[in-house]
Amino acid sequence: MKTDIIYNESNLDTLLKMEHNSIDVVLTSPFYNTNKKAGKKSTLMNTKVKKGQYAYVRYDVFVDTMSEEQYFDYIISLFNNFDSVLKHNGSILWNVSYGQDGAASMLRLIAAITEKTNFTCADIITWHKKSALPNSCSPNKLTRICEYIFVFCRKSEFYTFHANKEVLSVRKGTSQKMYSSIVNYIEAKNNDGPCPYNKATYSTDLCRQLLAIYAPANAVVYDPFMGSGTTAVACKQLGLRYIGSEISKSQCEWAAERIATEGKDENSN
């Protein structure tokens, strides 16, 4: 499969076309399935919201209001397909948060992935954003300024999956290697600004820091929810290759233009 392309199709369709063991890292921020305020048929952009409904839109062609069972089944099917295309000792970097209903569903999903796939959660990275999500209507829930990146690897590769940790010393006698310390905490901006077709954009700053930890040299990175092209931009900045899937044609076109202009200003000086 050709790299440095965002395929305008379902991620499951893209995964079926991929060669086995061809991806080094899966990095993505999927839809959180928390968009339930406006009703299942009134959450798209440019949709007239009925009287009494709350206009709470995110995407131009997708409504993220699956039932919990549907959402879990879908994510588990993705992970089962990742198992086929991910290289030996590869990793999945899965950014997700929780909605107004609390964190229970998010935690159940992580547990379901570890129970029903060949993957386990090896680490949890806290992403501290530059600004918080207002939550002033709640008398007891805290304002959220952090999200999480769940680091998955195959259960059989828990002790061997790749990370760019430097060997600092080797103990005499035992030959025990001592590695550089990389803490499970990242400070990064919330997003890269607005996209006319996606109100839940991602952060290149975050993606770049994550890939610096987990992507080997010349890695191929797959984002099954490429959206406005943020993961691709981070890959381009780091000299990595990428493959993306995105069902929105408008977002694919918008992302392609964004990626094409990345670095032009610097090169012209």
N, C-alpha and C positions, 0 to 999 in steps of 0.2 A: 504493500500500500504506500502511496506517495505521502511524504511528510510535508510539513509547513502548509497545510491545507485545513480549512474548516469545512466539513461536509454538511451540507444542508439536508439533514435527515435525522431520524431517530438514532440515539446512541446504540440501541440494540442492533439496528441495521449496520451501523459502522463496525461494531464489534464482530459481527458475523463475517465481515470481509477481511478482517485483520489476520495476519500470519500469527501462528503460535509463537509465544516467547519473543515478541517484537517490541514491547513497551517496557521502559525502565521505571517510570513513575506515573501513577495516576494522580493528578492534582485537580481538585474541583470544589466548587461550592454549589451543591445541588439545590433545587427548590426545597424549602423547609416544610412545605405542606401545612402552613399556618395561616393561610389567607382565607378566613372564614367569615369575615364581617359583612360582606356585601351579598352573599348568596352565591351559589354555584354558577349562575348564568350571568352574573353582572360584575365580574372582576377583571375583565379585559379593558385595555385602554380603548378610548373612543367609543365606549359603550355607555349609553344613557342609563344612569342610575335611577331606579324607581324612587318615588317619594317615600321617605322614611328609611331608605337604605343608606348605608355608609359607603362613600366612594373610597375604596381601598384597593387600588390596582397596582400590579407589578409588571406584567408582561403583555406583549402585543398579541400573542397567539396561544397562550397557555394559562389555564386556571388551576392553581395549586390547591385544590380542595378534595383530594382523594380521601377515602375513609382510611383509618389507620391500617386496617388489614390490607387494603389495596396498595398503600404506600410501602408497607413492609415487604410485601411480595415483589413489588417492582424493584426495590433497592436490592433485595436478596438475589433477584435474577441478574442484576447488573454485576454484583460481586462474583457470582458463579461464572459469568462471562469474563470478568477480569482475570480469573484464575487461569484461563486458557491463554490469554495474550500477554500477561505480565511475565517478564523475565525472571529467572532464578534470582532470589534475594531482592526482588523489586519491592516497592512499597506503594501504598495508597494513602494519600493525604486528603482527608475528608472533612471539610469545614461545614459545621452545622451549628445551629443555635435552637432555641426553643421559643414558643410563642406565649400569648397571653394565658393559655391554659396550663402553663407550668412546664417543668423539665421532664416529667415522667415519660412522655411519649418518646422524646429524644433518647433517653436512657434505655427504654425498652427496645428501640431500634438497634442500638449498639449491641445490646445483649443478644438480639435475634441474629445479627450478622455473625457473631462469634459462635452461636449455637448451630446455625444452619448452613454455614459455608466453611471453606478451608482456611479462613482468615481469623486472626485474633487481633485485638487492640493492644499494640505494643507500647504505645505512649499516648498521652494527651497533652497537647500544647495549648496554653492559654494565649489568646490574641487580645491584647489590650488596645482598644481603639483610641483614636485621638479625641473623639467626642461620644457622649452617651446617647442612648435611645431614650427619649422622654417617656416616662411612665408615671406621670404625676397624678393620674386618676385613681391609682391603687392606694389604699390606706396602709398596706403592709408589704407588698412586693417591692423589691429594691430596683432602682434604675440600673439597667444593664449596660455596662461599658466594655464587657468582655464577651468574646465568642470562643469556640473551641475548634481545634484541629485534631481529629482522631487519626492516629497513625496506625495503619493496619499492615500486617505482613502475614504470610502464610504461617500456620501453626508450626509447620516443620522447619521454618526458617527464622524462628523467634530469636535465636542466638547468632544468626549470621546475616540478616538482611542489611542492606547497604546503608551506611551513613558516612559522611565525610569528616570523620573524627581523626585527628592527627595523633600518631603515637609519640608521646613525649619522652617515655623512658621504658626500659625493660628491667625488671627486677632480677638481680643476680640469684642464681640457684633455682628459682622457680620459673624463670623466663616469662613471668606475668607482665603483660603489656599494660602500661598506664596511658590513658588517652586524655586528650583535651576535653575540657568540660563545656558542654553546650546545654544551657538551661532550657527547660520547657516553658519558656515565656517569651513572647515576641510583642514588641510595640510597633504598630504600623497604622498608617492612615486608614480611614474607613473604606474609601473607594476612590476611583479615579475621576469622579465627577459624573454628571448626568449623561444618559443615553436616551434618545427619544423613544426607544422601543423596549427599554428595560429599566425599571425603577429599583432594581435590587442588584446594582453592579458590584464588582469585586475590587480588590486592592492589589495593584501591581507590586506595591511595596511589600505586602505580605507574601505574595507568590514568589518574589525574588528571594526573600529570606528563607522560605521553606525549601526552595530548590537548591539554594546554597548548602543546605544541610543534607539533603537526601538524593540529589541527582548526580550521578557519576558524569565524568567528562563525556561529551558527545551524546548525552542521553536523548532518548525520544520520550516526550511527555505527552500523555493523553488527557484531555479534558472532555468528559462526556456531556458537560453542560457549559459549552464555551461562551454563550451569551455575547457580550460586547467585545470579546477577544482579549481579556485581561491576562489570562494564562499565556496566551501566545505572545503578547507584548513582553512579558517577563522572560520567556524563553529566548526571544530575539535579543533582548538586552544581555543575556548570559551566554549567547552563542549555542543554545540548545535547539533541537528540532521539536516540533509539536505536531499533533493531530488533534482536531477538535470535531465535535458533533454539536449541531444546533438546529432545532426544527424551524426557527424563525428565519425566513429568507431575508427580511429587512435587517435583522441583527447580523446575519452573515455578511451582507454587503457593507454594513456600517463598520463591522470589525475589520474586514479586508482593507478598507480605506484607512482605518486607524493604524493597522499594522504596516501598511505600505509607507506611511509617512513617519513611522517611528525612526528616530535617529537622523532624519534629513536635516534638521536645523543644526545639529552638531557637526555634521559632515560638511555643511556649506561654509563654516567658519574657517 
